[in-house]
């Protein structure tokens, strides 16, 4: 099931609800720290810049990380800090994904404000209802 919204604020509400659920079910979540359009909103910009700095620092010569330190940066959605980052950035970067084992259960569409969920229908409906109650007025399903 795919969702979109007409505002970033509504998408952030939805992502906060979804992120909380993903954390509870133990989904492994990663975020790519690249954007096609500059992030100008102050809070998301701050979170993005902090994550980039942390990812680059963690890559130091003894970290053992290989490849691009800004790709597939892990998020712990049980952490309030990472949950906030998820809600502010998942729809603004080139990619964010969450999986349970080998199954992809969440992803974003690059360059668009679209979230893809592959969760049980009842869970999706509950998450949508919770986001609406929290104020996500422009949230809508995409065919």
N, C-alpha and C positions, 0 to 999 in steps of 0.2 A: 504494500500500500504506500503510495506517495503522497506527501503533503507539501504545501507551500503556504505562504502568507504574503500579504501586500506590504508588511512592514518588518524591519529587523527586530523591533521590540516584540512583536507577536511571535516571531520565530524563536527569539531567545527564551520566551516563556515556554514554548513547546519543547525546545531543546533541554531546558532545565528539568521538565517533567520526564522526558524520554531518558535523559542522562541519569536521573535518579533511579529509574527502572532498570536501565542497563547495569548500573552499579550493583543493584540488589540481586540481579540474576547472574552476576559474575562475568559479564561480557568483557573481553579484552578489547580496549579501545585505543586507537591511534589517530593522530592528527598530523597532517602535512603542513609545515610552516612556510608555505609560499602562497602568494596571492596574485591575481591578475590585475586587480584594481587596489590601489592603496587604501588601507583602513584609516579613516579620518575621525571616526567617533572616538572621543577620548578614552573611555573605559576599554573598549575592545583593542584600541591601539596600544594602550599600556600593557594589557595582558599579552598581546602578540609580541611586543618588543621584549618583555620579560622572558617569555618562553624561548625566543630565539637566543637570547643571551645565555640562558640556562643550558639549552641544547648544545650550543657551541662550547661552553665551558666544560660540559660533561664529556665532550669528545676528546679532551686532552690526550697527550701521548700515552698515558697509562690507563685510559678508560676501557680499552678493549673494543670500543664501538668502531665499526667499519662503515664505509660508504658515506652517504650524505646525512649529516647529523640533524638536518631539518626535515627529513622525511620519516614518516611513521613514528613520530614521537609519542611514547606511551602516555596515557592518561589514566589515573586512578579515580574512577567516578564515585568512589566511596569517600573521597577527600573533597571537602567543600571548595577548596582552592581549584582543584582540577575540574570539578563540576561547573564552577563559574566560568572557567576558561572554555570548557566544552560548549556551554550555552552561548558565550560571546563570540566564539571563533569557528565552530564547526561549519556554519553556513557561509563563512567569509573566506575560507582558505580553499585551496585547490582540491582538498579531499580530507574526509574524515570517515573512518570505518570502525565498526564494532563487530566482533564475532564471538560465537559460542563454539568452542572447538574449531572444526573446519567450516562451520556454517556462518555466512555473513548475515547478520541480523539488522544492521544499520549502515547506511552510507549516505553521503551527500553527493549532489550533482555539481560538478565543477562549473563555475561561472553562473550558477543559477541558485535561487533560494528554494531548493527542493530537497526534501529529506525522504529517503526510502527506508521503509521498515518491513522486515520479514519476520514478524512475530505472530503468535496466535491472534486470530480475529478479536477475541474477547479482550486481550491485552491492548491491542491497538485502539479499540473503541474506548476503553477505560482511560488510556493516555490522552486521547483526543478530548474526551469529556473533562478530564482534570485540567488540561491546558485552557480550555474554554472557561471553566470556572475561575481559573487564575487570571483571566483577562485577555487571552489570545483571541480577539474578536475577528480578525481577518484570516484565520487559519482555514484552509480548505483542502479537500482531496483533489489529487491530480490523476487523471486517467492514464 
